[in-house]
Amino acid sequence: MIPLNFIEVAMNLEHLKEKLNQILKAYDLNVYSIRTKREFGERIVEILIDTETMDINLLEKIHMEYVESLSDDELDPTYYLELSSLGAERPIKTKEDIEKAIGKYIYFEAPNIKTNGTLISFNDDIIKIEINDKGRLKHIEVKFEAVKKMRTAIKF
């Protein structure tokens, strides 16, 4: 059995990303991330397109165009190709991501806090979030370094 890391090296993920970005230019889109993973015993190249919403027909069109553009030596045949959009619930990992998410509803984890709320501001590495605590709106402030997990969320 060939180790997973060997196949990852043999398959140039950066090249695959660049090739798909060339196709995505026509749709004013780009690749958010590309990685290999194992799921249910299958090897998968997972590619996420940076968009909140995407029509399934457009995704299929892009997928087919991409697959047809790949030669046999660019994608290891032991891998499945999984192409999807990042979606509405996207991770917030960097300070730039936080700036883009101001005013949006988010899920947030920090020490002693796991909650949903609206991201109000981000100044001097302090994240300010408005939460609904039993019918009362409260503001909480947390340092950027203390955040364990943060992503945009859908408000029901």
C-alpha positions as protocol buffer text, in pm:
chain_id: "A"
residue {
  index: 1
  type: MET
  ca { x: 0 y: 0 z: 0 }
}
residue {
  index: 2
  type: ILE
  ca { x: 133 y: 344 z: -94 }
}
residue {
  index: 3
  type: PRO
  ca { x: 130 y: 594 z: 195 }
}
residue {
  index: 4
  type: LEU
  ca { x: -120 y: 879 z: 156 }
}
residue {
  index: 5
  type: ASN
  ca { x: 161 y: 1137 z: 191 }
}
residue {
  index: 6
  type: PHE
  ca { x: 344 y: 991 z: -109 }
}
residue {
  index: 7
  type: ILE
  ca { x: 40 y: 1034 z: -332 }
}
residue {
  index: 8
  type: GLU
  ca { x: -13 y: 1389 z: -206 }
}
residue {
  index: 9
  type: VAL
  ca { x: 342 y: 1473 z: -310 }
}
residue {
  index: 10
  type: ALA
  ca { x: 304 y: 1298 z: -647 }
}
residue {
  index: 11
  type: MET
  ca { x: -16 y: 1492 z: -714 }
}
residue {
  index: 12
  type: ASN
  ca { x: 63 y: 1863 z: -730 }
}
residue {
  index: 13
  type: LEU
  ca { x: -230 y: 2023 z: -545 }
}
residue {
  index: 14
  type: GLU
  ca { x: -107 y: 2374 z: -620 }
}
residue {
  index: 15
  type: HIS
  ca { x: -106 y: 2294 z: -992 }
}
residue {
  index: 16
  type: LEU
  ca { x: -461 y: 2155 z: -965 }
}
residue {
  index: 17
  type: LYS
  ca { x: -568 y: 2473 z: -785 }
}
residue {
  index: 18
  type: GLU
  ca { x: -410 y: 2701 z: -1047 }
}
residue {
  index: 19
  type: LYS
  ca { x: -571 y: 2506 z: -1329 }
}
residue {
  index: 20
  type: LEU
  ca { x: -918 y: 2534 z: -1172 }
}
residue {
  index: 21
  type: ASN
  ca { x: -868 y: 2904 z: -1096 }
}
residue {
  index: 22
  type: GLN
  ca { x: -814 y: 2959 z: -1470 }
}
residue {
  index: 23
  type: ILE
  ca { x: -1158 y: 2809 z: -1537 }
}
residue {
  index: 24
  type: LEU
  ca { x: -1319 y: 2996 z: -1246 }
}
residue {
  index: 25
  type: LYS
  ca { x: -1200 y: 3336 z: -1377 }
}
residue {
  index: 26
  type: ALA
  ca { x: -1481 y: 3327 z: -1634 }
}
residue {
  index: 27
  type: TYR
  ca { x: -1733 y: 3304 z: -1347 }
}
residue {
  index: 28
  type: ASP
  ca { x: -1560 y: 3564 z: -1125 }
}
residue {
  index: 29
  type: LEU
  ca { x: -1484 y: 3291 z: -868 }
}
residue {
  index: 30
  type: ASN
  ca { x: -1172 y: 3134 z: -718 }
}
residue {
  index: 31
  type: VAL
  ca { x: -1061 y: 2836 z: -512 }
}
residue {
  index: 32
  type: TYR
  ca { x: -1092 y: 2879 z: -135 }
}
residue {
  index: 33
  type: SER
  ca { x: -907 y: 2560 z: -43 }
}
residue {
  index: 34
  type: ILE
  ca { x: -780 y: 2233 z: -183 }
}
residue {
  index: 35
  type: ARG
  ca { x: -676 y: 1931 z: 22 }
}
residue {
  index: 36
  type: THR
  ca { x: -669 y: 1555 z: 23 }
}
residue {
  index: 37
  type: LYS
  ca { x: -872 y: 1359 z: 274 }
}
residue {
  index: 38
  type: ARG
  ca { x: -990 y: 1009 z: 353 }
}
residue {
  index: 39
  type: GLU
  ca { x: -1358 y: 944 z: 403 }
}
residue {
  index: 40
  type: PHE
  ca { x: -1523 y: 602 z: 438 }
}
residue {
  index: 41
  type: GLY
  ca { x: -1200 y: 442 z: 316 }
}
residue {
  index: 42
  type: GLU
  ca { x: -1193 y: 649 z: -4 }
}
residue {
  index: 43
  type: ARG
  ca { x: -924 y: 895 z: -106 }
}
residue {
  index: 44
  type: ILE
  ca { x: -1065 y: 1233 z: -203 }
}
residue {
  index: 45
  type: VAL
  ca { x: -931 y: 1559 z: -342 }
}
residue {
  index: 46
  type: GLU
  ca { x: -1165 y: 1816 z: -185 }
}
residue {
  index: 47
  type: ILE
  ca { x: -1184 y: 2154 z: -356 }
}
residue {
  index: 48
  type: LEU
  ca { x: -1396 y: 2434 z: -213 }
}
residue {
  index: 49
  type: ILE
  ca { x: -1495 y: 2729 z: -432 }
}
residue {
  index: 50
  type: ASP
  ca { x: -1511 y: 3065 z: -256 }
}
residue {
  index: 51
  type: THR
  ca { x: -1880 y: 3156 z: -285 }
}
residue {
  index: 52
  type: GLU
  ca { x: -2173 y: 3155 z: -45 }
}
residue {
  index: 53
  type: THR
  ca { x: -2427 y: 3024 z: -294 }
}
residue {
  index: 54
  type: MET
  ca { x: -2396 y: 2839 z: -622 }
}
residue {
  index: 55
  type: ASP
  ca { x: -2652 y: 2689 z: -854 }
}
residue {
  index: 56
  type: ILE
  ca { x: -2605 y: 2311 z: -882 }
}
residue {
  index: 57
  type: ASN
  ca { x: -2614 y: 2336 z: -1262 }
}
residue {
  index: 58
  type: LEU
  ca { x: -2329 y: 2587 z: -1263 }
}
residue {
  index: 59
  type: LEU
  ca { x: -2130 y: 2370 z: -1021 }
}
residue {
  index: 60
  type: GLU
  ca { x: -2180 y: 2069 z: -1248 }
}
residue {
  index: 61
  type: LYS
  ca { x: -2075 y: 2272 z: -1555 }
}
residue {
  index: 62
  type: ILE
  ca { x: -1757 y: 2388 z: -1380 }
}
residue {
  index: 63
  type: HIS
  ca { x: -1687 y: 2036 z: -1253 }
}
residue {
  index: 64
  type: MET
  ca { x: -1720 y: 1883 z: -1601 }
}
residue {
  index: 65
  type: GLU
  ca { x: -1508 y: 2156 z: -1762 }
}
residue {
  index: 66
  type: TYR
  ca { x: -1241 y: 2098 z: -1497 }
}
residue {
  index: 67
  type: VAL
  ca { x: -1239 y: 1719 z: -1526 }
}
residue {
  index: 68
  type: GLU
  ca { x: -1212 y: 1743 z: -1906 }
}
residue {
  index: 69
  type: SER
  ca { x: -914 y: 1979 z: -1872 }
}
residue {
  index: 70
  type: LEU
  ca { x: -713 y: 1737 z: -1654 }
}
residue {
  index: 71
  type: SER
  ca { x: -471 y: 1491 z: -1805 }
}
residue {
  index: 72
  type: ASP
  ca { x: -421 y: 1142 z: -1663 }
}
residue {
  index: 73
  type: ASP
  ca { x: -98 y: 1239 z: -1488 }
}
residue {
  index: 74
  type: GLU
  ca { x: -246 y: 1545 z: -1310 }
}
residue {
  index: 75
  type: LEU
  ca { x: -503 y: 1365 z: -1092 }
}
residue {
  index: 76
  type: ASP
  ca { x: -415 y: 1035 z: -929 }
}
residue {
  index: 77
  type: PRO
  ca { x: -675 y: 778 z: -1047 }
}
residue {
  index: 78
  type: THR
  ca { x: -706 y: 636 z: -694 }
}
residue {
  index: 79
  type: TYR
  ca { x: -870 y: 963 z: -583 }
}
residue {
  index: 80
  type: TYR
  ca { x: -1222 y: 1092 z: -623 }
}
residue {
  index: 81
  type: LEU
  ca { x: -1263 y: 1459 z: -707 }
}
residue {
  index: 82
  type: GLU
  ca { x: -1505 y: 1649 z: -480 }
}
residue {
  index: 83
  type: LEU
  ca { x: -1588 y: 2001 z: -594 }
}
residue {
  index: 84
  type: SER
  ca { x: -1827 y: 2217 z: -392 }
}
residue {
  index: 85
  type: SER
  ca { x: -1889 y: 2572 z: -276 }
}
residue {
  index: 86
  type: LEU
  ca { x: -1771 y: 2695 z: 60 }
}
residue {
  index: 87
  type: GLY
  ca { x: -2130 y: 2781 z: 150 }
}
residue {
  index: 88
  type: ALA
  ca { x: -2297 y: 3021 z: 387 }
}
residue {
  index: 89
  type: GLU
  ca { x: -2132 y: 2882 z: 700 }
}
residue {
  index: 90
  type: ARG
  ca { x: -1774 y: 2967 z: 624 }
}
residue {
  index: 91
  type: PRO
  ca { x: -1485 y: 2959 z: 870 }
}
residue {
  index: 92
  type: ILE
  ca { x: -1352 y: 3285 z: 1011 }
}
residue {
  index: 93
  type: LYS
  ca { x: -984 y: 3225 z: 1080 }
}
residue {
  index: 94
  type: THR
  ca { x: -789 y: 3542 z: 1007 }
}
residue {
  index: 95
  type: LYS
  ca { x: -818 y: 3907 z: 1103 }
}
residue {
  index: 96
  type: GLU
  ca { x: -910 y: 3979 z: 740 }
}
residue {
  index: 97
  type: ASP
  ca { x: -1193 y: 3723 z: 762 }
}
residue {
  index: 98
  type: ILE
  ca { x: -1321 y: 3899 z: 1076 }
}
residue {
  index: 99
  type: GLU
  ca { x: -1321 y: 4236 z: 900 }
}
residue {
  index: 100
  type: LYS
  ca { x: -1526 y: 4089 z: 615 }
}
residue {
  index: 101
  type: ALA
  ca { x: -1774 y: 3933 z: 860 }
}
residue {
  index: 102
  type: ILE
  ca { x: -1861 y: 4249 z: 1055 }
}
residue {
  index: 103
  type: GLY
  ca { x: -2240 y: 4283 z: 1066 }
}
residue {
  index: 104
  type: LYS
  ca { x: -2294 y: 3911 z: 999 }
}
residue {
  index: 105
  type: TYR
  ca { x: -2444 y: 3648 z: 1225 }
}
residue {
  index: 106
  type: ILE
  ca { x: -2174 y: 3409 z: 1351 }
}
residue {
  index: 107
  type: TYR
  ca { x: -2111 y: 3104 z: 1567 }
}
residue {
  index: 108
  type: PHE
  ca { x: -1838 y: 3171 z: 1819 }
}
residue {
  index: 109
  type: GLU
  ca { x: -1629 y: 2966 z: 2065 }
}
residue {
  index: 110
  type: ALA
  ca { x: -1388 y: 3104 z: 2323 }
}
residue {
  index: 111
  type: PRO
  ca { x: -1305 y: 2995 z: 2680 }
}
residue {
  index: 112
  type: ASN
  ca { x: -1638 y: 2951 z: 2865 }
}
residue {
  index: 113
  type: ILE
  ca { x: -1836 y: 3076 z: 2563 }
}
residue {
  index: 114
  type: LYS
  ca { x: -2017 y: 2887 z: 2287 }
}
residue {
  index: 115
  type: THR
  ca { x: -2280 y: 3107 z: 2128 }
}
residue {
  index: 116
  type: ASN
  ca { x: -2432 y: 3267 z: 1820 }
}
residue {
  index: 117
  type: GLY
  ca { x: -2450 y: 3640 z: 1774 }
}
residue {
  index: 118
  type: THR
  ca { x: -2388 y: 3934 z: 1545 }
}
residue {
  index: 119
  type: LEU
  ca { x: -2029 y: 4044 z: 1493 }
}
residue {
  index: 120
  type: ILE
  ca { x: -2041 y: 4415 z: 1582 }
}
residue {
  index: 121
  type: SER
  ca { x: -1680 y: 4528 z: 1552 }
}
residue {
  index: 122
  type: PHE
  ca { x: -1314 y: 4434 z: 1553 }
}
residue {
  index: 123
  type: ASN
  ca { x: -1071 y: 4691 z: 1692 }
}
residue {
  index: 124
  type: ASP
  ca { x: -729 y: 4652 z: 1853 }
}
residue {
  index: 125
  type: ASP
  ca { x: -762 y: 4272 z: 1837 }
}
residue {
  index: 126
  type: ILE
  ca { x: -1087 y: 4286 z: 2038 }
}
residue {
  index: 127
  type: ILE
  ca { x: -1391 y: 4114 z: 1886 }
}
residue {
  index: 128
  type: LYS
  ca { x: -1725 y: 4258 z: 1992 }
}
residue {
  index: 129
  type: ILE
  ca { x: -2036 y: 4041 z: 1950 }
}
residue {
  index: 130
  type: GLU
  ca { x: -2400 y: 4110 z: 2026 }
}
residue {
  index: 131
  type: ILE
  ca { x: -2580 y: 3805 z: 2166 }
}
residue {
  index: 132
  type: ASN
  ca { x: -2936 y: 3733 z: 2272 }
}
residue {
  index: 133
  type: ASP
  ca { x: -2922 y: 3607 z: 2630 }
}
residue {
  index: 134
  type: LYS
  ca { x: -3274 y: 3494 z: 2727 }
}
residue {
  index: 135
  type: GLY
  ca { x: -3438 y: 3782 z: 2541 }
}
residue {
  index: 136
  type: ARG
  ca { x: -3185 y: 4045 z: 2643 }
}
residue {
  index: 137
  type: LEU
  ca { x: -2931 y: 4177 z: 2397 }
}
residue {
  index: 138
  type: LYS
  ca { x: -2582 y: 4182 z: 2547 }
}
residue {
  index: 139
  type: HIS
  ca { x: -2243 y: 4273 z: 2409 }
}
residue {
  index: 140
  type: ILE
  ca { x: -1943 y: 4055 z: 2480 }
}
residue {
  index: 141
  type: GLU
  ca { x: -1581 y: 4131 z: 2402 }
}
residue {
  index: 142
  type: VAL
  ca { x: -1310 y: 3872 z: 2347 }
}
residue {
  index: 143
  type: LYS
  ca { x: -947 y: 3902 z: 2241 }
}
residue {
  index: 144
  type: PHE
  ca { x: -869 y: 3757 z: 1898 }
}
residue {
  index: 145
  type: GLU
  ca { x: -606 y: 3524 z: 2049 }
}
residue {
  index: 146
  type: ALA
  ca { x: -867 y: 3366 z: 2280 }
}
residue {
  index: 147
  type: VAL
  ca { x: -1096 y: 3253 z: 1997 }
}
residue {
  index: 148
  type: LYS
  ca { x: -1113 y: 2875 z: 1958 }
}
residue {
  index: 149
  type: LYS
  ca { x: -1354 y: 2864 z: 1664 }
}
residue {
  index: 150
  type: MET
  ca { x: -1555 y: 3111 z: 1463 }
}
residue {
  index: 151
  type: ARG
  ca { x: -1769 y: 3083 z: 1149 }
}
residue {
  index: 152
  type: THR
  ca { x: -2053 y: 3262 z: 980 }
}
residue {
  index: 153
  type: ALA
  ca { x: -2391 y: 3112 z: 1069 }
}
residue {
  index: 154
  type: ILE
  ca { x: -2748 y: 3106 z: 944 }
}
residue {
  index: 155
  type: LYS
  ca { x: -3000 y: 3276 z: 1169 }
}
residue {
  index: 156
  type: PHE
  ca { x: -3333 y: 3095 z: 1202 }
}
